[in-house]
Amino acid sequence: MRPVLFSLHVAGRELALRTYGVFIALGLALGIALAYREARRRGLDGGRVLDLAFWLTVAGLVGSRLAYGVVNFADFGRACADGGDAGHRALAEWLSDCTRIFHVWQGGLVFYGGVVGAAAVAAWFARRERWSFWAVGDVFAPGLAVGHVLGRLGCFAAGCCFGKASTVPWAVAFPRASVAYEELASAGAVAPGASLTPPLHPTQLYEAAGELALFALLLRLRPRLAARPGALLLLYAAGYALVRFAVELFRGDFARLYVLDLPLPRLAAWLRLPAREPVLLSVGQLMSLLVLAGAAVAWWHRRRAWRVTRATPAVPAAAPAAAPPS
């Protein structure tokens, strides 16, 4: 875990290049490159697809950060209210605390919030360009999956979205300056003077592995689903919902809220989780169930369009007109 790749001291200030931001940028770049390549293969205007990718990135980042701000509104408000002491330095710190919601480079993005923002922009853009929304979704689905893999590796480097305490052999302890250490230390879950957190489930790596498997599945099924616009997008939505629901069982970060507080000690013991902590039903798990249900309904409705597409015979190209006699 390395939250900061390196830092430079310029004019008395420290400028840090954070690993989280680097991986987010790499994930976006790779996802957009794959979408561009797929768009060209399908005969879409590559330049317009790049325009769409830019606005999807903006909408996704804004939506995911706003969702994170809503979930953690009390924490952001408390950080702002606790500052404001007299003096220039104190005022600067207070302003930094009050604008912390904009510090995306420090971590803190809710994926489902980004999906809502990006989907709205994609629908608007497709309508304006007279493209099929479903075809556009198929273009971006594989890139979204592999981009998310790198994003979760960035989460691992920053220590955000961490897991519950565990004794599994692959459990990970996060160092000082990581999000996991700061949150657990503030809750008294780190021993005084300790340089590492207790061993935790590496939930970031769990989700990255699930997304990587989903990416491979999408690539394998892409030729078979080429005649079913939207199938690839819906498959990604359903697959991610299942991965996210499972990973949420192991998540232990404090940003998560629960719709139902169900500890389920037997399931917790089988998964090697703390018996007293809730297992079901978090907001993320509820959203995953809603996305899974929505994908199933959309798949059922799309079947009719796919049957019409397969039943429509190909129109043979017109024979060239015979040349007039000379």
Backbone torsions as a table, in degrees:
resi	resn	phi	psi	omega
1	MET	NA	127.4	-178.6
2	ARG	-142.7	88.7	-177.0
3	PRO	-58.7	-33.4	-179.1
4	VAL	-119.9	123.1	178.4
5	LEU	-67.9	-51.2	174.3
6	PHE	-162.4	163.6	-179.5
7	SER	-135.6	151.8	178.9
8	LEU	-124.9	144.6	176.5
9	HIS	-102.2	113.0	-177.7
10	VAL	-126.3	122.0	178.3
11	ALA	53.7	41.6	177.9
12	GLY	78.8	3.7	179.3
13	ARG	-119.2	150.0	179.5
14	GLU	-96.7	122.8	177.2
15	LEU	-107.4	116.6	-174.9
16	ALA	-109.3	137.5	172.5
17	LEU	-98.2	108.6	-173.8
18	ARG	-86.9	138.0	-178.2
19	THR	-61.5	-37.9	-179.3
20	TYR	-56.8	-48.8	-179.5
21	GLY	-64.7	-37.2	179.9
22	VAL	-63.5	-44.8	-179.2
23	PHE	-69.3	-35.3	175.9
24	ILE	-62.0	-44.4	179.7
25	ALA	-64.1	-42.1	178.6
26	LEU	-64.6	-40.7	178.2
27	GLY	-63.1	-41.8	177.6
28	LEU	-63.8	-44.6	-178.0
29	ALA	-62.9	-44.4	-179.3
30	LEU	-66.9	-43.3	179.2
31	GLY	-62.1	-42.3	179.5
32	ILE	-67.5	-39.5	178.7
33	ALA	-61.9	-42.4	178.6
34	LEU	-67.0	-38.9	178.6
35	ALA	-65.3	-40.8	178.6
36	TYR	-62.0	-44.2	-180.0
37	ARG	-63.7	-42.2	-179.6
38	GLU	-67.9	-37.0	178.8
39	ALA	-63.3	-43.5	178.4
40	ARG	-63.4	-37.5	179.6
41	ARG	-65.2	-31.2	-179.6
42	ARG	-89.5	0.0	177.7
43	GLY	86.0	14.5	177.3
44	LEU	-86.6	157.2	179.1
45	ASP	-69.2	113.3	-177.2
46	GLY	-62.3	-36.8	179.7
47	GLY	-64.3	-41.6	178.8
48	ARG	-68.8	-33.7	177.1
49	VAL	-66.0	-37.8	175.7
50	LEU	-65.6	-38.6	174.9
51	ASP	-59.4	-46.3	179.0
52	LEU	-61.9	-41.6	-179.3
53	ALA	-60.5	-38.4	178.4
54	PHE	-61.1	-49.1	-177.8
55	TRP	-70.0	-31.8	174.5
56	LEU	-64.6	-38.5	178.4
57	THR	-63.4	-47.0	179.6
58	VAL	-61.4	-49.1	-178.4
59	ALA	-63.5	-39.4	-179.8
60	GLY	-65.6	-44.2	179.3
61	LEU	-65.9	-44.0	179.9
62	VAL	-64.6	-46.2	-179.0
63	GLY	-64.0	-42.3	-178.8
64	SER	-69.4	-36.0	178.9
65	ARG	-73.0	-38.5	176.7
66	LEU	-62.8	-41.2	177.7
67	ALA	-62.9	-39.9	177.0
68	TYR	-64.0	-39.0	178.1
69	GLY	-65.2	-38.3	178.1
70	VAL	-65.2	-44.9	-178.6
71	VAL	-64.7	-35.6	-176.4
72	ASN	-110.1	29.1	-176.1
73	PHE	-58.0	-41.3	-178.9
74	ALA	-63.0	-40.5	-179.8
75	ASP	-66.8	-43.8	178.7
76	PHE	-64.1	-42.0	178.9
77	GLY	-65.0	-39.5	179.5
78	ARG	-67.1	-39.0	178.8
79	ALA	-64.2	-37.1	179.5
80	CYS	-72.1	-41.6	-176.5
81	ALA	-70.5	-26.8	-177.5
82	ASP	-78.8	-12.3	-178.5
83	GLY	-93.5	-160.8	174.2
84	GLY	90.3	20.8	176.8
85	ASP	-68.3	164.0	-178.5
86	ALA	-68.4	156.4	178.5
87	GLY	105.6	148.7	-175.8
88	HIS	-63.9	-44.5	-177.7
89	ARG	-66.0	-41.1	178.9
90	ALA	-64.9	-38.3	178.8
91	LEU	-64.6	-40.9	178.9
92	ALA	-63.4	-40.5	178.0
93	GLU	-65.4	-39.3	178.9
94	TRP	-63.1	-43.2	177.8
95	LEU	-63.1	-38.0	178.0
96	SER	-64.6	-41.0	179.1
97	ASP	-66.4	-38.3	-177.3
98	CYS	-74.9	-17.9	178.0
99	THR	-108.9	18.7	-176.4
100	ARG	-63.7	-25.4	179.4
101	ILE	-62.2	-23.0	179.6
102	PHE	-89.8	-2.5	-177.4
103	HIS	-82.6	69.2	-176.4
104	VAL	-62.4	-31.5	-176.1
105	TRP	-66.5	-14.3	178.9
106	GLN	-89.1	0.2	-178.9
107	GLY	96.5	160.9	177.8
108	GLY	114.6	74.5	176.8
109	LEU	-133.2	133.3	177.1
110	VAL	-100.1	114.1	-170.8
111	PHE	-59.6	-43.2	-176.9
112	TYR	-64.1	-31.6	174.7
113	GLY	-64.5	-39.5	176.9
114	GLY	-66.6	-35.0	178.9
115	VAL	-62.3	-43.2	-179.9
116	VAL	-61.4	-47.3	179.9
117	GLY	-63.5	-45.1	-178.2
118	ALA	-67.5	-38.8	-179.8
119	ALA	-64.3	-39.4	179.1
120	ALA	-63.4	-43.5	179.2
121	VAL	-67.0	-40.6	179.9
122	ALA	-62.9	-41.6	179.0
123	ALA	-63.9	-43.2	178.8
124	TRP	-64.0	-45.0	-177.3
125	PHE	-66.1	-43.7	179.9
126	ALA	-62.6	-39.3	178.6
127	ARG	-64.8	-40.9	-179.2
128	ARG	-67.2	-39.2	-178.7
129	GLU	-86.7	-2.8	-177.1
130	ARG	60.1	39.5	173.3
131	TRP	-99.3	160.9	172.7
132	SER	-77.9	124.8	176.7
133	PHE	-57.3	-38.5	-177.7
134	TRP	-67.6	-39.6	178.1
135	ALA	-65.7	-39.3	177.6
136	VAL	-63.3	-41.7	177.7
137	GLY	-61.4	-39.2	177.6
138	ASP	-64.1	-34.3	179.5
139	VAL	-64.2	-40.5	-172.9
140	PHE	-92.3	-15.0	-172.9
141	ALA	-58.6	-51.7	-179.6
142	PRO	-62.3	-40.4	178.6
143	GLY	-64.3	-34.9	177.2
144	LEU	-64.0	-40.2	-179.4
145	ALA	-65.3	-48.9	-176.9
146	VAL	-72.8	-31.1	175.0
147	GLY	-64.9	-35.9	178.8
148	HIS	-67.7	-30.2	176.1
149	VAL	-58.2	-49.6	-179.7
150	LEU	-66.4	-36.0	177.8
151	GLY	-61.3	-40.7	178.4
152	ARG	-70.1	-30.1	173.0
153	LEU	-65.2	-35.7	174.1
154	GLY	-63.9	-39.7	175.6
155	CYS	-60.6	-40.3	179.4
156	PHE	-63.1	-41.2	179.8
157	ALA	-65.9	-35.9	-179.6
158	ALA	-82.3	-22.8	-178.6
159	GLY	86.7	10.3	177.7
160	CYS	-85.8	168.5	-179.8
161	CYS	55.1	38.7	-173.9
162	PHE	-78.8	169.5	-175.0
163	GLY	-98.7	179.9	178.0
164	LYS	-77.6	163.0	177.6
165	ALA	-61.1	143.3	-175.9
166	SER	-154.9	158.1	176.4
167	THR	-112.0	12.7	179.0
168	VAL	-65.5	152.0	-176.3
169	PRO	-60.0	-27.2	-177.1
170	TRP	-95.8	12.0	178.0
171	ALA	-61.5	151.0	-172.8
172	VAL	-122.7	135.8	173.2
173	ALA	-104.0	129.5	-176.2
174	PHE	-96.9	143.2	-176.4
175	PRO	-84.1	176.8	173.6
176	ARG	-57.7	155.9	-179.4
177	ALA	75.8	-3.4	174.5
178	SER	-88.8	157.7	179.2
179	VAL	-62.4	-40.1	-179.4
180	ALA	-61.0	-45.4	-179.3
181	TYR	-62.7	-45.7	-177.2
182	GLU	-63.7	-43.1	-179.0
183	GLU	-68.2	-44.5	-178.7
184	LEU	-69.6	-35.9	177.8
185	ALA	-65.4	-39.6	179.3
186	SER	-66.2	-25.2	179.0
187	ALA	-93.1	1.5	179.8
188	GLY	76.6	19.3	-178.9
189	ALA	-93.5	4.0	176.6
190	VAL	-117.2	132.5	-178.7
191	ALA	-63.1	141.1	179.4
192	PRO	-55.8	130.3	179.5
193	GLY	83.1	-5.5	-179.7
194	ALA	-70.6	143.3	179.8
195	SER	-96.5	-6.7	-178.7
196	LEU	-134.0	154.7	172.2
197	THR	-74.8	167.2	169.1
198	PRO	-62.5	158.0	177.6
199	PRO	-58.9	133.2	-175.8
200	LEU	-127.5	154.2	172.0
201	HIS	-63.6	128.5	177.2
202	PRO	-78.8	71.5	-175.1
203	THR	-62.0	-29.0	177.4
204	GLN	-61.8	-40.7	179.6
205	LEU	-73.3	-32.7	175.4
206	TYR	-59.5	-47.4	-177.9
207	GLU	-69.7	-37.1	177.5
208	ALA	-61.5	-41.6	178.7
209	ALA	-65.1	-40.9	178.0
210	GLY	-63.8	-41.2	178.6
211	GLU	-66.9	-37.6	178.6
212	LEU	-65.0	-41.8	176.5
213	ALA	-64.2	-37.9	178.3
214	LEU	-66.5	-39.2	177.0
215	PHE	-61.1	-45.3	178.4
216	ALA	-62.3	-39.4	179.5
217	LEU	-65.1	-41.6	179.7
218	LEU	-63.4	-41.8	178.9
219	LEU	-64.3	-38.3	-178.8
220	ARG	-68.8	-37.7	-176.1
221	LEU	-90.3	-8.9	-175.8
222	ARG	-56.8	-44.4	178.6
223	PRO	-63.4	-37.0	-178.1
224	ARG	-71.4	-28.0	-176.3
225	LEU	-99.8	11.0	-176.2
226	ALA	-61.6	-31.4	-178.8
227	ALA	-89.1	9.0	179.4
228	ARG	-123.5	82.5	-178.9
229	PRO	-57.0	127.8	-179.9
230	GLY	98.5	-17.1	-177.1
231	ALA	-63.9	-41.5	-179.0
232	LEU	-65.7	-41.9	178.8
233	LEU	-63.6	-45.2	-179.0
234	LEU	-67.5	-35.7	176.5
235	LEU	-64.1	-41.4	177.2
236	TYR	-63.2	-45.3	-178.9
237	ALA	-59.9	-45.5	-179.7
238	ALA	-66.9	-42.6	-179.6
239	GLY	-64.0	-43.2	179.5
240	TYR	-66.2	-38.7	178.8
241	ALA	-59.3	-41.0	178.4
242	LEU	-66.5	-43.7	179.1
243	VAL	-62.2	-46.0	-177.2
244	ARG	-65.4	-40.9	179.0
245	PHE	-59.4	-44.6	-179.0
246	ALA	-66.3	-42.7	-178.7
247	VAL	-65.3	-34.2	-179.3
248	GLU	-60.5	-25.5	177.1
249	LEU	-59.7	-30.8	-174.3
250	PHE	-101.9	-7.6	-176.9
251	ARG	-68.9	142.0	-179.6
252	GLY	-131.5	5.3	-179.3
253	ASP	-69.1	152.1	-171.5
254	PHE	-79.9	-8.2	-178.4
255	ALA	-73.9	-13.3	-175.1
256	ARG	-82.6	138.2	176.8
257	LEU	-109.7	154.7	-178.3
258	TYR	-116.7	132.6	172.9
259	VAL	-77.3	-42.2	173.9
260	LEU	-126.6	142.0	-179.8
261	ASP	-106.0	89.8	-176.7
262	LEU	-115.7	103.4	-178.4
263	PRO	-66.1	-43.0	-179.1
264	LEU	50.6	70.2	-174.7
265	PRO	-56.4	-38.4	-178.6
266	ARG	-65.4	-44.3	177.2
267	LEU	-64.4	-40.3	178.6
268	ALA	-61.2	-41.5	179.7
269	ALA	-65.8	-39.6	179.5
270	TRP	-66.2	-34.7	178.8
271	LEU	-88.4	0.8	-179.7
272	ARG	60.9	50.3	177.6
273	LEU	-114.1	158.7	175.5
274	PRO	-58.3	130.1	-172.3
275	ALA	-66.1	-29.4	-173.5
276	ARG	-87.9	-12.3	-178.7
277	GLU	-85.1	144.8	-179.2
278	PRO	-66.1	146.9	177.6
279	VAL	-107.6	-39.2	178.7
280	LEU	-130.4	152.6	-0.9
281	LEU	-125.4	112.6	-178.6
282	SER	-79.8	166.7	176.4
283	VAL	-60.7	-38.9	177.7
284	GLY	-62.8	-39.9	177.7
285	GLN	-67.5	-39.2	177.0
286	LEU	-63.3	-44.1	177.8
287	MET	-61.7	-38.3	179.2
288	SER	-63.4	-41.7	178.2
289	LEU	-64.6	-39.6	178.8
290	LEU	-66.3	-41.8	178.4
291	VAL	-64.6	-42.3	179.4
292	LEU	-62.2	-43.8	178.4
293	ALA	-65.4	-41.4	178.6
294	GLY	-63.5	-40.1	178.3
295	ALA	-65.2	-38.7	179.2
296	ALA	-66.3	-42.4	178.4
297	VAL	-64.6	-44.8	179.9
298	ALA	-63.4	-39.3	177.7
299	TRP	-61.1	-43.6	-179.3
300	TRP	-62.9	-40.7	179.7
301	HIS	-72.2	-31.1	-178.2
302	ARG	-75.8	-16.0	-177.0
303	ARG	-58.3	-37.9	-179.2
304	ARG	-63.2	-44.9	178.3
305	ALA	-63.1	-37.3	179.4
306	TRP	-68.3	-36.7	178.1
307	ARG	-65.4	-40.1	178.4
308	VAL	-64.0	-40.4	179.9
309	THR	-63.3	-42.8	-179.5
310	ARG	-71.4	-29.9	-176.7
311	ALA	-82.4	-18.5	-178.1
312	THR	-73.8	120.2	-178.8
313	PRO	-72.5	148.6	178.3
314	ALA	-69.3	137.4	179.5
315	VAL	-86.8	120.1	-178.9
316	PRO	-67.9	148.6	179.7
317	ALA	-68.0	141.7	-179.0
318	ALA	-66.4	140.0	178.8
319	ALA	-70.9	142.1	179.6
320	PRO	-63.3	143.3	-179.8
321	ALA	-66.0	143.2	-179.8
322	ALA	-70.5	142.3	-179.6
323	ALA	-71.8	140.4	177.8
324	PRO	-63.4	149.0	179.8
325	PRO	-65.0	143.1	-179.4
326	SER	-84.2	NA	NA
